[in-house]
Amino acid sequence: NQLAAGDFESLPHMLQHGWEQKVETQANLHGDVELTPHEHKTGSYSLHLRAWSNDPSQENLIVALPPVTVHSAMVTVEPGQFLKIQGWLKIPQPITGSRDGLIVAESVGGKSMGIHMQQTDDWQQFVLYRMADETGKVRIMFSLSGLGEAFVDAVSVHPMPYSPSTNPLNQQANRLQQMAPLSR
């Protein structure tokens, strides 16, 4: 695992390695981020993001900006390296005020290629496969785009060996060609 502090067990360890939070100030909206012992998939803590309105008349509020965003530590890998990014999410109630819910994305693919989750039944694993860009730097983002709460745990980034010859789709195509060679 190349991601420092993705186990969410120590706030000083997270801060030391460059994890950052952003809580967006908006009228009648509040948000916070904490490490919580109340919900966790592994270890003793998980990352807890939450946002709420203190005005009950704003029950159907549309949230313009994500109230809470957390950026992981920077991961340095080889440019062009194939990466497996994985972790666990728990969203006990539907996120309201946004169709995006909780967004899990990374700096290579951005929000549009990320995972957008409204709710999970329990802890649910997520997996993203990406190719590192020419800088060889990757950062993961967890953005709560509406009102509600989400838990994140056991996040990791694993470089994976990749070449066209080891690509499972290429291997399958080669086997099919050996079984039924193309006639010329």
Phi, psi and omega per residue, in radians:
N1 nan 2.195 -3.114
Q2 -1.655 -0.134 -3.081
L3 -1.597 2.054 3.107
A4 -1.292 2.358 2.993
A5 1.170 0.376 3.094
G6 -1.297 -0.017 3.068
D7 -1.542 -0.198 3.078
F8 1.039 0.600 -3.120
E9 -1.628 -0.273 -3.065
S10 -2.590 2.038 3.098
L11 -1.100 -0.788 3.102
P12 -1.021 -0.655 3.112
H13 -1.145 -0.710 3.115
M14 -1.104 -0.856 -3.116
L15 -1.118 -0.685 3.126
Q16 -1.041 -0.567 -3.092
H17 -1.694 0.074 2.996
G18 1.736 0.217 3.031
W19 -1.127 2.471 -3.118
E20 -2.372 2.603 3.046
Q21 -2.121 2.623 3.061
K22 -2.344 2.087 3.070
V23 -1.915 2.028 -3.073
E24 -1.416 2.171 3.120
T25 -1.422 2.095 3.122
Q26 -2.427 2.637 -3.122
A27 -0.999 2.231 3.088
N28 1.091 0.175 3.086
L29 -1.976 2.474 3.122
H30 -2.294 2.601 3.098
G31 -2.581 2.716 3.027
D32 -2.728 2.882 3.140
V33 -2.310 2.415 3.099
E34 -2.661 2.860 2.910
L35 -1.647 2.214 -3.062
T36 -2.109 2.434 3.043
P37 -1.534 -0.074 -3.026
H38 -1.362 -0.474 3.107
E39 -2.408 2.211 3.060
H40 -2.785 2.549 3.104
K41 -1.522 -0.756 3.101
T42 -2.336 2.880 3.106
G43 1.124 -2.605 -3.075
S44 -2.008 -0.187 -3.076
Y45 -2.437 2.826 2.959
S46 -2.419 2.924 3.063
L47 -1.480 2.257 -3.089
H48 -2.089 2.061 3.068
L49 -1.933 2.384 3.085
R50 -2.634 2.641 3.105
A51 -2.527 2.511 -3.098
W52 -2.686 2.859 3.047
S53 -1.934 2.416 3.086
N54 -1.630 0.152 3.129
D55 -1.962 1.819 -3.099
P56 -1.063 -0.365 3.136
S57 -1.265 -0.209 3.140
Q58 -1.713 0.679 -3.100
E59 -1.039 -0.650 -3.115
N60 -1.826 0.538 -3.107
L61 -1.082 2.370 2.996
I62 -1.689 2.168 -3.086
V63 -1.561 2.126 -3.074
A64 -1.372 -0.762 -3.125
L65 -2.089 2.495 3.089
P66 -0.994 2.136 -3.118
P67 -1.144 -0.523 -3.054
V68 -2.428 2.269 3.073
T69 -2.403 2.421 3.073
V70 -2.164 2.306 3.066
H71 -1.910 2.340 -3.127
S72 -1.288 3.032 2.957
A73 -1.088 2.703 3.085
M74 -1.310 2.393 3.083
V75 -1.934 2.191 3.110
T76 -1.779 2.160 3.139
V77 -2.331 3.105 3.100
E78 -1.294 2.356 3.051
P79 -0.965 2.341 -3.130
G80 1.436 0.027 -3.127
Q81 -1.299 2.463 3.113
F82 -1.403 2.293 -3.055
L83 -2.160 2.510 2.987
K84 -1.984 2.038 3.138
I85 -1.915 2.153 -3.085
Q86 -2.508 2.857 3.105
G87 3.114 -2.931 -3.094
W88 -2.232 2.486 3.124
L89 -2.214 2.567 2.972
K90 -2.451 2.139 3.110
I91 -2.226 1.667 -2.974
P92 -1.153 -0.559 -3.138
Q93 -2.264 2.679 -3.140
P94 -1.018 2.412 3.035
I95 -1.290 2.262 -3.123
T96 -1.892 2.823 3.071
G97 1.480 -0.004 -3.136
S98 -2.779 2.469 3.074
R99 -1.373 -0.269 -3.077
D100 -1.451 -0.412 -3.133
G101 1.069 -2.303 3.040
L102 -1.604 2.236 3.108
I103 -1.852 2.232 3.005
V104 -1.995 2.027 -3.097
A105 -2.477 3.020 3.095
E106 -2.409 2.895 -2.989
S107 -1.183 -0.315 3.140
V108 -1.354 -0.899 -3.069
G109 -1.656 -0.399 3.139
G110 1.312 -3.090 -3.069
K111 -1.072 -0.635 -3.071
S112 -1.153 -0.461 3.106
M113 -1.747 0.082 -3.113
G114 -1.443 -3.105 3.100
I115 -1.674 2.323 3.118
H116 -2.091 1.972 -3.061
M117 -2.115 2.328 3.079
Q118 -1.615 -0.670 -3.073
Q119 -2.862 2.654 3.024
T120 -2.246 2.692 3.099
D121 -1.267 -0.646 3.123
D122 -2.687 -2.691 3.050
W123 -1.157 2.295 3.137
Q124 -2.241 2.298 -3.141
Q125 -1.376 2.509 2.981
F126 -2.113 2.608 3.099
V127 -2.448 2.271 3.036
L128 -2.130 2.384 3.027
Y129 -1.944 2.239 -3.121
R130 -2.453 2.780 3.027
M131 -1.867 2.203 -3.130
A132 -1.082 2.448 3.133
D133 -1.331 -3.069 -3.049
E134 -1.141 -0.300 3.105
T135 -1.425 -0.404 -3.100
G136 1.259 0.381 3.134
K137 -2.099 2.313 -3.114
V138 -2.325 2.432 3.094
R139 -2.384 2.391 -3.131
I140 -1.713 2.526 3.132
M141 -2.164 2.374 3.021
F142 -2.082 2.015 -3.040
S143 -2.199 2.040 3.062
L144 -1.502 1.851 -2.980
S145 -1.592 -0.008 3.132
G146 -2.521 -2.735 -3.101
L147 -1.725 2.368 -3.111
G148 2.506 -2.747 3.139
E149 -2.501 2.687 3.106
A150 -2.542 2.580 3.090
F151 -2.059 2.472 -3.138
V152 -2.279 2.415 3.141
D153 -2.634 2.756 2.994
A154 0.888 0.950 -3.138
V155 -1.569 2.360 -3.128
S156 -2.494 2.741 3.061
V157 -2.217 2.084 -3.113
H158 -2.096 2.067 2.979
P159 -1.159 2.467 -3.102
M160 -2.191 2.508 3.060
P161 -1.168 2.408 3.128
Y162 -2.619 2.325 2.936
S163 -2.667 2.740 -3.138
P164 -0.967 -0.552 -3.113
S165 -1.264 -0.391 3.122
T166 -1.754 -0.004 3.099
N167 -1.143 2.143 -3.107
P168 -0.963 -0.609 3.132
L169 -1.190 -0.696 3.092
N170 -1.167 -0.670 3.112
Q171 -1.101 -0.742 3.133
Q172 -1.131 -0.738 3.118
A173 -1.090 -0.706 3.111
N174 -1.109 -0.723 3.117
R175 -1.116 -0.742 3.128
L176 -1.114 -0.692 -3.139
Q177 -1.166 -0.619 3.108
Q178 -1.193 -0.611 -3.139
M179 -1.296 -0.664 -3.108
A180 -2.366 1.365 -3.104
P181 -1.056 2.556 3.102
L182 -1.236 2.347 3.107
S183 -1.480 2.559 -3.127
R184 -1.946 nan nan
